[in-house]
Amino acid sequence: MKELIYANFKMNKTFSETKDYLKELDALLVDEPQKICLFLPYTSLYLSKLYKGEKFLFGAQNMFEEESGGYTGEISAPMLADLKVKTVMLGHSDRKKFGETNLQINKKIKTALRYGFEIVLCVGETRAQRNSGKTKIAIEKELGEILFGIYENELKNITIAYEPVWAVGTGKIADSKTISEAVKFIRSTINRLYSETAGKEIKIVYGGSITPQTAREIYKNKNINGVLVGGTSLNAVEFAKLIKA
Ligand code: 13P
């Protein structure tokens, strides 16, 4: 499905570059009803307060679990809420490379829920886990630990992004069958952790080396609610093609 389209800029584009980019993308999408949520670097999130249109929403790529205090370099939920940011991405594999644990992501989710944020939660296996046949075990463990203590009625604020680590930023998109199987497995895990309804209703998007050419295949899958795009989203022309695919 083409219900949710997210872009993750990662550590790319200055505030000024992002303003120019938005003008360009807006012009390319004049007849396109689709809303797009862009996960921007913190330095560009003031745009969330400035922007008066309806097409774009702005999200943070991370957020700290505590609300204030001696946490130099971190960003809190009240800081984001004050900028009218409504969505936060948590648990991206880039963050895990800096040592972020499932327990910490779990705390971040609880804080984000208290502040009423929409959450995009990234999960996915590494290349080593896939090669050793441990994809399901890895995803099940991640979801079990990260969602510990989260109530079923809170899942409506959470979208799961299936991002196999080996497909992120590598140009090697997972094939349709691999994506489809993983998404089914995520639904069945939510089913086991919560209920059949929860497994059916949870929103799941795919992320990892998506291009305009591969996006269409993903939109066709009714089990997948949308996409989370990294590299391709940095070029307005290519991203507009992907959105219209
Ligand atoms: P790429 O599309 O560059 O592989 O990045 C995907 C991603 O990490 C989105 O969060």
Residues whose N, C-alpha, C, O or C-beta is under 5 A from the ligand:
A	BS01	13P	N8 A167 V168 G169 T170 G207 G208 S209 I210 L228 V229 G230 G231 T232
